[in-house]
Amino acid sequence: MIEPMEKNDLHNKLVTTGHELFSLFWGKKRKDTMVKSSNSNIKYSALEYLLVLRYASELFTGRVERMLKDETVPFTRDFDVGKLLASVDLEDQSIKGNIEEFMEARAKLLVLINPLKEEEEWDQYKIKHEQFGELTLRQLLTVLVNYEQEWLNNIKKIFKEHDL
């Protein structure tokens, strides 16, 4: 079971992630974002983690949109990071463009959830997930925030390891 975060904590983390991305990548040269960590638990480069953050933001926004419309979805899957990155030409990826697309998706997500004022509303909407089972909106967003925090931490570790 996913231990859900409190509504205000979730909202604050969702709002600040984009600012943290801007801060992390500010002034970085493209070649700096392509380096990888010597830590085998950090599988991707900072640029690849940025792509994953953008994709996850878009994906989860779509899921929330379906949930709030009460669309019946048989189940949703965890996304395959390796498959995503294998389908992308890193040379074509812009740091600025990916951050902007992340922010667009995040703004859309915030517009969707901002009208939900009551605590109960965060637990009213549900979606079925193949790995986690039935998730409330609060639990789904907790999954997203936890993923994002892990990926941001990995970017920070990469930059720290390489003194960037």
C-alpha positions, 0 to 999 in steps of 0.5 A: 500500500502507498502511504499517502502524503498530506494534501498540502505537502503534496501540493507544495512539492508539486509546485516547487519541483519545477523551480528546483529543476530550473535551479539545478540546470541553471548555467549548465552546459549540455555536455555537463548534463550528459555525464553519468555517476560512478554510482551504479544505482544512478543509471542515467545522466542528468539530461536523461533524468530530466527527460524522465521527469518531463515524461512522468509529469505529462503521463501523470497529468493525463492520469489525473485528468482521466481520474477527475473525469471519472473515466473508466480505465481498465488499469494503468501501468508503471512506465518503462524508463529504459524503453522511454530513453531508448526511443529518444535521440538525446542529441535532439533534446534541449534542456530548456525545451524539456524544462518548459514542457515539464512546466507546461504539464505541471501547470496543467496538473495544478489547474486540475487539482487546485479546485479540490479543497476538501480532504475527502476529494483527494481520496474520492477519485481512484484509478487501478494500477497494475503494480500498486492496485487501486490508488486514490488521487492522493496516493497517485500523486504521492507516487509521482512526488516520490519518483520526482524526489528520487530523480532530482536527488540523482541529478544533484548527486551527479552534479556534485560528483562532477563538481558541476 
